[in-house]
């Protein structure tokens, strides 16, 4: 058999079989690669969409906060400010005469009243605590004997100077309600930083009673699902009243008036650790009293009618 005949004597079906196997092998590999690339493409597309969605959400939050946050301070508008017996509120939803500003580099709080006609400046060193009573209700508890640290200034012709100065000198706390459209991020950014600084300043005190409450929304005078008691003094009469956990200050006030059968009660007081009587004017004052001086779920208050 010559070489030429030997070459052509190779089985043709084997060659075809090998070609088929090669093709099938190549085709399988191609399909695997195609599936892998398809999954990788889908994964990349999904990741890209997720990143774009998160970026859009972040940019939306950032845009929303930009008007409240500046390089050196956080600022937002208030619906009302209560200083002891003095209270100032807005007239309409779009009224911008009350403003809160926290300068974190200076560690100080400024409260602007009546369209910048008056300004209260409170350094963090003058704060005993900051509390978030409701989602937009803030209470600044002031340190005792630190009124000299708090400054007040006003423009010429401002008529409320004397009432503000008088109440500021006697105030144990300042209550503020942020306008409803204020983002919670703006309130929390300021509150959490003040919370940190107050705790830092109180860290090495002998009396380590931290009454700062931040990061959760609470009604301080309520214990969820539990009734609470109020011991009321009016002249020589003393009554203990029980209230439901969802009772509000105005409801409590009317119940006390009906219980003592008087026409009106003009003043409510609670007693602090120094034995001084602190006036309760509104819900924020009542919440502060409940948080600081309610013992065994019972708060003691003193009432005064208008006949004295």
Secondary structure, DSSP 8 states (H G I E B T S, - for coil): --HHHHHHTS-HHHHHHHHHHHHHHHHHHHHHHHHHHHHHHHHHHHHHHHHHHHHHHHHHHHHHHHTTEETTEEEEEEEEEEETTEEEE-SSTT----EEEEETTTTEEEEEETTTTEEEEEEGGGEEEEEEEETTEEEEEE-TT-GGG-EEEE-TT-TTHHHHHHHHHH-SEEEEEE-TTS-HHHHHHHHHHHHHHHHHHHTT-SS-----B-SS---TT-BTTB-EEEEEEETTEEEEEEE-TT--HHHHHHHHHHHHT-S-EEEEEEE-TTS-EEEE-SHHHHHHHHHHH-BTTEEEEEEEETT-
